[in-house]
Amino acid sequence: MLASIATVAFEGVEARRVTVEVQLVGRDGETIFSIVGLPDKAVAESRERVRGAFAGIGLALPPRRIIANLAPADLPKEGSHFDLPIALALLASLGVIPPDALEGWAALGELGLDGRIQPVGGTLPAAVAAASMGLGLICPETNGPEAAWAGDVRILAPRSLIGLINHFKGTTILRAPEPGPVTAGGARADLRDVKGQESAKRALEVAAAGGHNILFVGPPGSGKSMMAQRLPGLLPPLTPQELLETSMVWSVAGLIEKGALTRDRPFRSPHHSASMAALTGGGLRAKPGEASLAHNGVLFLDELPEYSAQALDSLRAPLETGEIVVARANAHVRYPARFQLVAAMNPCRCGLGGSGKGACGKAPRCQRDYQNRISGPMFDRIDLTVETPPVTAADMALPSPAEGTAEAAARVAVARGMQEDRVREAGLDPTLGLNARATGEVLDRFATPDEAGRSLLMRAGEAGGLTARGWTRTLRLARTIADLEGSTGVLRRHIAEALIYRRTTVGAQEQFDRQRGAHGGVREGLPAW
């Protein structure tokens, strides 16, 4: 007898339909259990978990050849979530449950040897896929609240295999699970805790308002990490669409507990020893990396030059495209990775740089060698580079600042609202709402500077060697500064402040200084590096 049920295979956050077919072949003899359809080792081991789960509920496999086919056969199947659909199709083949009971259902779950159904990752995208296919979803009890977030889809969330059998026989009825709670994050760090560094606070507010990438450069103890950790408090909560996108990534990674979602934006801070696969995703099952887990949130890289060059350069493409493609021999797995990069670094290896008390005796060579660990193209993708000088004793003796996170977040919300309204009224792609993502069409319509600003930008490009990307990012940054000011146009002062933030490496500064000297000194109106 042949029985079948639907399940899914994951390609990134996309759940592709897989049909599980089980057939009993031959007469009484030796029990042979085969799984075909390009299974990985975890799927191949399902036959032993199914055998043990059947024994745990008092059933034995028949003395016949059992063939479980996972179709389509050319799609790789990975993970332990195929246990439950294989077991259900086998139960229907044996007549333990009615043959038509599985019609209109998809299933996923791992089986324990006692018949319990264990939680698995990817339940939310599986439920979304089941809804799009017009199917209900059978999943583990622990994953039920997570699956219920998919909306208008039937959900069964049994605790054990025997409970599911009783439900299909009509002896008991399983209740549909309720969606998990929307939790609030913990207490947020406040900008009032940061004393001094007023210029850096201003840059942090600009970065939050436009979604720009930012780099803090300063000696140890100057407050770089403190300010980076306070950026999430300046950002608005996730929109419903962003919440779904982010939660689906976290679901595939198995990081959603008890179906609880949060509207707080992700903040990921990997250690500088993280590999390229840890940052961008990969491994045997191509799991999402830190960049994808920071989707719609913040990726904080402390001690930036200490990351491997390969790991850092792997982030260059997602910083532009907002997605990561993990290339494998038999498939290309895509994960969303639209994050805001916040980085921090010391000016040189000793940490103190070339000026002030305890200055490095090898400056500027030490600074240049240390900063050259970061490639020029990576620096070019950072919109704001901000120096954080040492905080003095006089700064520490002052009372806490009058303004904190709440005041700055209110200004950020107004500026972001202006950006969203501008794009919506123009009938453009809503994903281009933030200035950091603005394309040429948006910039041409809303970020063209006045004549004085254009002249300043032209002179800065000639003297400082702005790349085409640097030119575009300067316009985006100037548009954000204008939004914070409430200005409808981009003026010269907005371009000037944006150019100040476009400072980069020691080598770039030396090149700028040489070009500036060739022109006979500082040209009027051009910000110093």
N, C-alpha and C positions, 0 to 999 in steps of 0.2 A: 504493500500500500504506500502511496506517495502523499506526503503532506508538506506544506510550505508556509512560511511566514516571512515578513519583511524585516530588515534591520538596516543599519547604515555602516558605511566605512568613511573615515574622516580624511579629508584632504585639506589641511589647514583648519579653518573654522567652517568649511563647507562639508555638509553631510551628504554623501551620495548613497542612493538606494542600492541595497543588496538583498537578493532573494535567497533565503535559506531553504533548500529542499532536502528532505530526508526520505530515503526509500529503503525498505527491507527486501533483501534479495535472497533467494534460495530457501531450502527447507532446513529442518533441524540438523544441526552440526555445530561446528565451532563458531563462537562469537567473534566476528571480525568487524572492527569499527574504523572506517576510513573517512577522512575529511579532505575534500578536494576543492580547488578554486583559488589557488595561489595564497594559501595561509602562511603566516609567519609562525615562529615557534610557539608563541603564546596561544594562537588559534589552534595549532596542531595539538597542544596539550589539553584543549577543551574536552577531548574524548575521555580523558582520565578524570577530569573534574565532573563531567556529566555522569560517568559511571559511578563515581563516589557519591554524588548527590542522589542518584537513584537508590543506591544502597542505603543512604541515610534516611530515606522516606519509605523504605521497605519494598522497593521495586528492583527487579533484576533485568538486565539486558537479555533479549531473546537469543537463543542459539542460532543466529542467522547473520548474514552479512549486512551490515548497516553502512549505507553510503550517505554522507552529508555533503551536498554540493552548494558552494557559495558562488552565486552568479551575479554579475558577469565574471567569468573565469580569469579575464586578463587584468582585473583590478586588484591590486595588492590588498590583502586583508590583514590588519594588525590589531592586537589588543585582546584582552580577555572578555570584552563585552559580547562576544559571539556565543558565550556559554548558554545564556538563557534562550535565545531563539533556536539554537540547535536542540536544546532539551525540549522545548515546546513542540517543535516539529516532530521530534521523536515520540513524544507522548501522544500526539494526534495519530501518528502512524500505528502505534500500538493499540489505539482505541481507548486509552485512559481518559482522554477528554474528547468531546464530540469533534468529528472531522471538520465541521464548519465553524468551530469556535474561534479559530485564528483569523478568519476573514475580516479584513478591515483593521488589522492591528500590525504595528511594528513593535519590536522588542529589543532591549539591550540590557545586559547585566552579567555579572560574574557569579558563579556558583561556588558555594562552600561545600565541603564534603558532608556536612550535616543537612544539606538541602536549603540553607539560608541563601538569600540573594544579596550579594555584596555590592557596595556602591562602585560606580565607574565614572570616569571623566567624560565630558562631552554630552551630557544629558540635555542641556539647554539647546544647543544647535540640532541635536537629534529630534527634539520635540518640535522645533520650528520646521525642520524638514518634513516630519510626519504630518504636520498641519498642512503644509503645502501640497502633500500627496493625498490629502483627504483621509488620512489614517489616524487611529488612536495610537498611543504609546504605552507599552508596558515597561516599567523601569523599577529599580530597587526602591524600597520604601524610603531610604535615606535621601535618594535623589528626587523623590516626588515633589517636594516644595519647589525645587529648582525647575523641574519640567513644567510646573503649573504656570510659570512666568511666560510661557510661549503663547498664552492667550486662549483662543477658542479651539481647544484640542482635548479629546478625551484622554484621561490619564488613569492608568492602574498602577499602583505602587505597592505590590505585595512584599511582605517580610520574608516569605519562604516559598519554595516551590509547592509545598503541600497546600498552602493558603491559596495559591493561584489555581491549583487543580480544583479545590473545593468551590472557588468562585465560578469557574467554567461549568462545573457540574450543577451549580445552583444551590448548593447546601449552605453557602455563606455568600455575602455580598461585600465586595471591597468598596469603601468610600473613596471618592475622588479627593486627592490631596489639595490643600490650599496653598497658594503661593507663599513663599517664605517672607520674612520681614525685610523692610528696607531699613538698614541700620545706619545710625549716625557714626561718623568717625570719632576718634578720641579727641581730647582737648588739643586744640591747635596752638602751635607756638606763635607768639605775638611779636610783631616788629618792635614793640616797645622794649623788648629785651635787648635789642641791639643799640648800643650807645656809640655815637659818632657815625662815621661812614654815611653821611647824608647823601653824597653823590652816588654811592652804590645803592642806597635805598631808592633814589630816584630812578636809576637804571633798572632796578628790579621791578618797579611799578610800570615802567615803559614796556619791559619784556612781558609782563603779565597782561597788559592791555592789548597787545597785538599778537601774542603767542610767539614771540621771537626767542631765538636761541641766545644764551648769554654765558659769558665766561668771566669769572672773578680771578684776578691775579694779585697775589699779595703774600706777605710773609706769614708764617704760622701764627695763629692766635689773632688774626685781624678780622675774623668774623665771616669768612667766606662760606663755610658750611652752615653757620647759623642763618644767614640770609637765604641760602638755597632751600633750607628746610622750611622756611616761612613762605615760599612761593605758593604752595597749594592753598594756603589761607586767603590769597589774593584772587584766586580763580573762582569763577561761578561753578555751581554744582553741575553735574552731568545732565544733559537734556535726555528725554526718554530714548531718543534714537542712539545717542552716545552710550547711554547705560546698557542698551541691548548689545551694541557692538562690543563694548568692553567686557561685559559679562560672558559673552560667547567665547572670547579668547580665554578668560579665566576658567570657564567651564572645561574647555578642552585640556587645559593644564591641570585640572582637578583641584582648583583652589577655592571653589565655592563650597562653603560649609553650611549644611542644613538649609540650603536654598536662600540664604541671606544675601541680599544685594546691598550695595551702598552707592549713593550718589556723589560721594567724595571722589575727586579725581585721583587716579593712581599716582603714587610716588615711589619709584623704584631706584634703589641706590646699590648697584652691584659693586663688589670689591674689585680693586684694580688688577687682581690676579685672574679675573674672569676671562675665559677663552672667547674666541669668535663665535663658537656654537652657543655658548651661554648667553651672549649678547643678542645674537640675531636669530637663534633657533637652530635646531638640528638634532643630531643623535640618531639612534636606531629608529625611532618612531617620529622624527622631525617635530619635536615638541616646540611650542613657542618660546622664544628667548625673552630677555629682559626688555628689549626694545618693543616687542609686541605686548608684553604685560603692562607696559607704560602707555599703551594706546589711549589717546584722549587725555593723557596726563603728563607727568613730568619724569624724565630720565635724568638722574643726577650722577655725574661721573666726577668723583673726587680724585685728586692727584692725577689729573688728566695725562701728563706725560708718562706715568708709570704703567698705563695700559699698553699692551703690545700694539705695534704699528698695524698688524693685520686686523686686530680686533677693532681698533678705531676706524680704520679705513673701510671696514665692512658697514659702518653706519652712514657713509657718505650717500649711498643711493637712497636708503629710507628717509633721510633728512630732506631729500628732494621730492620723492614720489609718495611717501606716506605708506609704503608697504614693503614687505620683505619677501623675496622669493628664495626658498631653500631648494636648490637644484640637487636632485638625486638621479641615480642611474635610470630608474623606471618612472619617475614622476617629478613634477615641479610643484612644490607646496607653497601656497601663498598665505601670508599672515598680514593683517593690517598693522601698521606701525607709525601712526601719525602722532608723534610725541613732541614735547617741547624739551629741548636739551638744555640742561644747566650744568656747567662744569666749573671746577675750581682747580687752581694750580699755584705752586710757589714760583717765584720768578726765576729761580735757579736751583741747582741740586742742594745747596746748603740752606736754601729757603729764604735768605735775607736779601738777595739782589745786590745791586751795585751802589747803593747809597744808604746813608743813615748809619746809626750805631750798629756795629757788628757787620759792616758791609763785606761782601765777598771780595777777597783779594784778587780773584781771577776774572772779575767783571771787565768788559761785557762778554768775554769769550765763554765763560761758564753759563751765562744766560742764553747765549745763542745756541750753544750745544744742547742745552737742556730743552729749549723750546723747539729746536729742530727735530725732536722726536715726534712732533705733531706735524703732519704734512700740510703744505700750503693749501691744497683743496679743502682740507678739513677746517682750517682756520677761516677760509673764505665763506664757509657756511654758517659761521657764528656772527650774528648781527651786532651784538654788543660785547665789547671787551672792556672790562672795568677794573681799574686798579683799586686795591683796598690797602691803604697805608696802615702802618701800625697804629693801634688805638692808644692814645696817650693816657697818662694818669689823670690829667685834667678832664678828659672825656669820661673816664670811669667815675670820677667824683661828681659828675653832674646828675641831677635827678632823671628819671625815665622820661623819654620824649613825650610831648603832648599828644602826638598822633601815633596811632598804631595800625594794626592790620585792618580793623574795621573801617577806618577812614580811607585808607588806601584802596581797599576792596570796593568801596562805594564809587570811587573815581574810575576804577577799572571797569566796573559794571556799566557805567554810563558810556565810557569809550567803546566798549564791546557792543553795546546796544546801537551806537551810531554806525558801527561797521556792518552789523547784521541788517539794519534798516536800509542802509545804502545799497547793499547787494540785492535785497528783496525788492526794493522799489525799482531797481534797474532790470529786474527779471533775470538775474544771472544765477549761476549755480550756487546754492546755499552753502556748499562746502568751502566756498571761497570767502566766507564771511569775515574771517580773521585776516588782518593785513599781512601777516606772515605768509599767507597762502595766496595772496593776490596775484593774478596773472596779468599779462600785458594789457588786456582789454580793461580790466579794473583800474590798473595804474594809469592808463591813458585818460580815463574818464574822471578819476577822482584824486590822483596823486601827482598831476603835472604841476610843478612848482611855478611861482611867479618869475618874472624876468630876472630879478636879483638872485633868487634862489637857484635858478637854472645856471646863471653865470658862475655862481659860487661852486656848484656841483661840477661844472665843466673844468674850472681851474683846479679843483681838488683831484679830479680824474687825471688831468695832465701831470700834476705834481706828485701825487701819491700813488699813481698806477692802479686805480680801481679797475678790477676786472668787470666784464659784462655782468657777472653775477653780483659783484659788489655794488655796481651801479643800481641794479634792480632792488637789491636788499636795502640800500640807502634810501631809495624812494619809499619803500614799504615802511621803514623805520620812521622816516619823516612824517608819513601819513598818520602813524600811530601817535607821534608827539603832538601833531595838530589836533587829533581827536581828543587827547587828554586835555588840551587847552580849549576845546570846544570850537575850533576854527574850521570853517568849511573849506578853506583853501590851504595849500602847502606854501608857507612863506620862507623867506631867507633864513630866519632864525631857527626854523624847524630843520632845514637842511644842515645848518651849522651844527646843531646839537647831534643830529644823526651822524655827521662825519666824525665828530669827536669820539663817538662810540665805535666807529669802524677801525680803530687802532688795532694793530695786530702784533707781529713779532718784533724782536730786537732787530733782526735782519731787515725787515720792512722799514723800520724806523730809520736805520742807517741809510737805506736807499733813499728814503724821503728827504733826509737831511742833506744828502749829496745833491739831490735835484734842487732842493731849496737854495743851497749855496750857489748852484750854477745860475740861479735867477737873481742873485744878489741879495739874499735874505728873505725874510718872511713877507709873503705877498698879502696885501691888505684883505682882511676878511677871511683868510684861510686858517682854520683851527690848527693849533700846534699839536703834534703827536704826543 
